[in-house]
Amino acid sequence: MGKSKRRLLITAIIVVPLVTLFIVWAFVDAPPPDDSDLQIAYEDIPDEENAFTYFDQAVEGVYWPEDQEERRRAASLLSEDGWDDALAAQILAENGGFFDTIEQGLDCPRFQVPEIKDLSVNRNHLSEGDQCAGQLDQRLV
């Protein structure tokens, strides 16, 4: 074996492990952080003590005009220019049960949204709550 081959072999024996160590060090991820304190702990809350039960019922029973023109007029109630006393009174009268159910929910000691175990479960209450919040805002004014 010639001197240059021996030198190449010694260089390879030293360089290859160093390059391998560098690659492992550079691309190995740190262990995941402990996030156990961030896990949601669901409690077993009876429905009659859970405000979510009442808020969900209220949202399900909301009256909103079916006719497109009345829907447009009802939506414009939120602006000062589109106020219509008769339409506002009609919507409030139709949603009387809504406000009673919201009051029941506000009297509950706890609030917990049900655990989502399957992503295919319908969670429309999250977006329908915006419409209800607007109606509550009108009632409080």
C-alpha positions in Angstrom: 0.0 0.0 0.0 1.4 3.3 -1.0 1.9 6.3 1.1 -0.9 8.4 -0.5 -3.4 5.5 -0.2 -2.5 5.1 3.5 -2.9 8.9 4.0 -6.3 8.8 2.2 -7.4 5.8 4.4 -6.4 7.5 7.6 -8.1 10.7 6.5 -11.3 8.8 5.7 -11.2 7.0 9.0 -11.1 10.3 10.8 -13.3 12.5 8.6 -16.2 10.1 7.9 -17.0 9.6 11.7 -16.7 13.4 12.3 -19.0 14.2 9.4 -21.5 11.5 10.6 -21.4 12.9 14.1 -22.0 16.4 12.8 -25.0 15.3 10.6 -26.5 13.5 13.6 -26.0 16.4 15.9 -27.4 19.0 13.3 -30.5 17.1 12.4 -31.6 15.3 15.5 -34.6 17.0 17.1 -34.8 17.9 20.8 -37.2 15.8 22.9 -40.8 17.2 22.9 -41.5 19.6 25.8 -43.7 18.5 28.7 -47.1 19.9 27.8 -49.1 17.8 30.2 -50.2 21.0 32.1 -51.8 22.3 28.9 -54.1 19.2 28.4 -57.7 20.0 28.8 -59.3 18.3 31.7 -62.9 17.6 31.1 -65.1 17.3 34.2 -68.3 15.4 34.5 -70.7 18.3 34.8 -74.4 17.6 35.0 -76.3 19.3 32.1 -78.4 21.4 34.5 -75.2 23.0 36.0 -73.5 23.5 32.7 -74.2 26.9 31.0 -73.2 25.5 27.6 -76.3 23.3 27.7 -78.6 26.4 27.9 -76.5 28.5 25.4 -76.6 25.6 22.9 -80.4 25.3 23.3 -80.8 29.0 22.9 -78.8 29.1 19.7 -80.8 26.1 18.3 -84.1 27.9 18.9 -83.2 31.3 17.5 -85.7 32.9 15.2 -84.3 34.7 12.2 -86.5 35.8 9.3 -86.7 33.3 6.4 -87.5 35.8 3.7 -84.3 37.1 2.1 -85.6 40.7 2.1 -86.5 40.5 5.8 -83.1 38.9 6.5 -81.4 41.8 4.9 -83.5 44.3 6.9 -82.9 42.3 10.1 -79.1 42.3 9.5 -79.3 46.1 8.9 -80.8 46.5 12.4 -77.2 46.5 13.7 -76.5 49.7 11.9 -78.0 53.0 12.9 -79.3 53.8 9.5 -81.2 50.5 9.2 -83.2 50.6 12.4 -86.8 49.5 12.2 -88.8 49.5 15.5 -91.5 47.1 14.2 -89.0 44.6 12.9 -86.8 44.8 16.0 -89.9 44.3 18.2 -91.0 41.3 16.1 -87.6 39.6 16.3 -87.3 40.2 20.0 -90.8 38.9 20.6 -90.1 35.8 18.5 -86.9 35.2 20.5 -88.3 35.7 24.0 -87.5 32.1 24.8 -83.9 32.7 23.6 -83.3 35.4 26.3 -84.9 33.3 29.0 -82.7 30.4 28.1 -79.6 32.6 28.1 -80.5 33.9 31.5 -80.7 30.3 32.8 -77.3 29.7 31.4 -75.9 32.8 33.0 -77.2 31.5 36.4 -75.2 28.2 36.0 -72.0 27.9 38.1 -69.9 26.4 35.4 -69.4 26.4 31.6 -67.8 23.6 29.6 -68.0 22.8 25.9 -68.4 19.1 25.3 -65.2 17.2 24.4 -64.7 16.8 20.7 -63.9 13.1 20.2 -64.5 13.0 16.4 -63.7 15.7 13.9 -66.8 14.9 11.9 -69.1 16.1 14.7 -71.0 19.2 13.7 -70.0 22.2 15.8 -72.2 24.9 14.2 -72.8 26.5 17.7 -69.4 28.1 17.4 -70.4 30.2 14.4 -74.1 30.6 15.3 -73.1 32.3 18.6 -72.0 35.4 16.6 -75.6 35.9 15.5 -76.9 35.4 19.0 -74.3 37.9 20.4 -75.6 40.5 18.1 -79.1 39.9 19.3 -78.0 40.1 22.9 -76.2 43.3 22.2 -79.4 44.8 20.8 -81.4 43.7 23.9 -78.8 45.3 26.2 -78.9 48.7 24.5 
